[in-house]
Amino acid sequence: MKTDELRERYLAFFQSKGHTRQPSDVLVPTWDPSVLFTPAGMNQFKDHFLGKVKLTFTRATTCQKCLRTGDIDNVGRTAYHHTFFEMLGNFSFGDYFKREAINWAWEFLTDKQWLGIAPERLTVSVYKDDDEAAGIWRQDVGVQPDRIERMDEHDNFWPAGAPSQGPDGVCGPCSEIFYHDDFGDSVEIWNLVFTQFNRVGDPPDNLRPLPSKNIDTGMGLERAAACMQGVPTNFHIDILKPIVEAAAQVCGAAYEYRSETGRRLRRITDHVRACTMAIHENVYPGPQKEKYVIRRLLRRAVLDGHQLGLREPFLYKLVPAVVEMMQTAYPELAETTQRVADVIKNEESNFLGTIDAGLAKTETIFADMARANRTTVSGAEAADLYQTYGVPPETFETMAAERNLAFDWEGYRRAMTEHGDTSRGAVQIVMGDRGPVDAIKRALHETPFLGYETTEAEAELKFIVAQNRLCDHVREVGHESPVTLVLDRSPFYGESGGQVGDSGEIVGPSFRFRVTDTHKDGGLLLHLGQLVEGELRTGQKVTARVETTRRQGIRRAHSATHILHYALQKNLGSHARQQGSKVDEDWLRFDFTNMSAVASEQLAAIERDANERIAAAEPVVAQTVPLAEARAAGAMMLFGEKYPDPVRMVCMGQFSRELCGGTHLTNTREVGTLEIVSEENVAAGVRRIVALTGDKAQQHADQTRAALQAAAAQLGVGLQDVPAAARELTQTVRELKKQVAAGTQPAAPAAAAKVAASGAGEPEYPEIKAALRDAARTLNVAPFDVPERVAALLADVDGLRKQLSQLTQSGGMSAAALLEQAETIGNTKVIVAEIPGANVSLLRQLIDQLRKKADSTAILFMAATGEDKVLLVAGLSRDLVQRGLSAGNWVRDVAPVVGGGGGGKPDMAQAGGKHPEKMPEALDTAQSKIREMLR
């Protein structure tokens, strides 16, 4: 039986038993902070099990995409372990229980209409105290007692060890079904979880029966397929063996099941499949949380390829094979094949650039440990290896284990924390934090949202949360004590889908409450804020008013994100899909897929196309339709996003259809204008645009025009000529600085080049914006800082010209003239003089010239370099240095006279001071000191 057929049969069987077929949840359930990836089929139904949502069905069946890394070291080594896998499941929410779950599992496995497995191939296990389940297996199903094994809480209870060790909360016994294959293996293919207790405290008598009992069962698709196809490992089933063979071909290695090469090829197969599925859902490799897991899997597979002799990217070549094997169940994979391959290739290239050095470093560490008889890898060394060479700590740990060495995880975490890196996070399954909001969920389930139709509504105050506890009434709460209110209905939008929460006020007969933010938790709307006056009491009738000015700005920005999305895809291609967004009052941030920076010309075209759609006054219509109808209409759906059915579809004219729960305008013209203010990189293959709408966009445009006008006035050119003038100005400054640094005396100071006016009239705004951007890039400042930078450069030009003028004046002090004024002591020419306006370069040049003109020389020059600075430079000829004299000692003795200090080498030294008025005294001291030195 083919794997795709097995998947469909399972779902069809449970549909025939009254179950609602539900789609797989996404791999990264952003609504559930307790996990990084979806670890099991039950995950999407946690609130259903806990009674936190209104049940529209009480039986469900799914094939869930899962990703776990808890047993990653077993992947490729054992027959059945994976990181990515599919879990077939059937669930009951207070409907049927053990009898139906057990009988249906047996029926599906053994009935010839379904799988037709011979009963003698199957055995079962139950929790040691679960007489009810054991009785059903024995009496209803007919399994003989010797084929029913009773196991303890660590094997047949969920969570494992819960009765004695916890945690508190929902739990229950399990019953497992094992298949005995032709290879002598016993394969667990089905696990039935009977959630019937609430654990409270330590034993005994700590398992309290739940009023509503639930069923959570799962059958691993790959394991079941391996059993049905009679192969010794999951990697040999029909949807995985072709990927293994493709990996062998790409790696140029023969696949042998029991060889180390075979294990590496299976691990490559597993990891590239997991990464393909995750990157398809926009989980790109990165340094934190779920992105780190994908980076770790990719780099682990790259290391396997490296050890097979590959030195160039290869994993990306396997993406088409993965897509071909998985697209029957997930046809959407075909739409992102190239994007996924590009992301994987980019990550491979980055890691291959450092892998050889990283492996060499690990060998050095192991050798050092052997010499020192150390048996634990230092966490600090592991952190350095990851940060410098990109070797994941888990990979380093595996390499250490192969040498029987331990790994200091606590030291690693501490080292990473010290470097500000929190890339590792624990994956765990949590059934709720039992906080006040969870209590409200169980009681209220959801808050109807009225904000699509109105910004003001009458409601009832149902719950108050203050100081993290539920309260019936609250009064005299200070501004530092936030309070959360829950109404029976509300016009306030709760932050979700990238749109920020509304603000406003809730007023009652005896209070006024300022809402500063609104959050969404499941179906609840949580109004956060402060009690301004009066007393809050549950049950009061209230009026909830949204701050309409802010809401309108948010609507403008949110509608603009849809328009921007359209313009991005039009100009960059269909791959430029949303990766995330945040929408606030007339401000938006939009992340999208693109492997390189967006060129300025493309960015201008994107902005132009968006504003054309805005100006076209297209109608904006939102309607609730079945999910299938939205798909048929071509509505854009984001990979990795979970959509309800029916869905809310927002259409803008004929150019945009997106599924969105946010608040929107009724006409695109209401956006006013879209002003892109920045485009930057945020992650591998992900770019970010920040843009403004409405009043903020107009203010930004006015500020842009004013900044360019100010710069043009300073430079004396037209608006469109500012970039060229800025380039000429920076070039002038560079040339002047070179001349001043060289200490040369030019015939005439360098003049700023004049840019010829273009003669064009007032440019259009896009040209103004482009001109300011180009000038900012030339000057290496933010656009609005251009006038300030131009003013600073013009001041630099004036200052540098003054310095050159001073250098020109000091140019009369030629080496020949100075030598004529020299005092002769013995056979040494001594020159001590002030050189007005000179810099250090000029003074050093003069000293070198004088030492060439006379055999024995001692020179000390001074120059005032400002109102409160003095420069001293001294030099001695070689013969004096050989006699033991030192220019460093000389200048060190003189500098204190002008309030400074310094020193240097025997042949050349310099010092500084801060009292120019004492230079005459210092010159006298220099004369007397050199006389003493020459005696």
Disulfide bonds with the S-S distance in Angstrom:
none
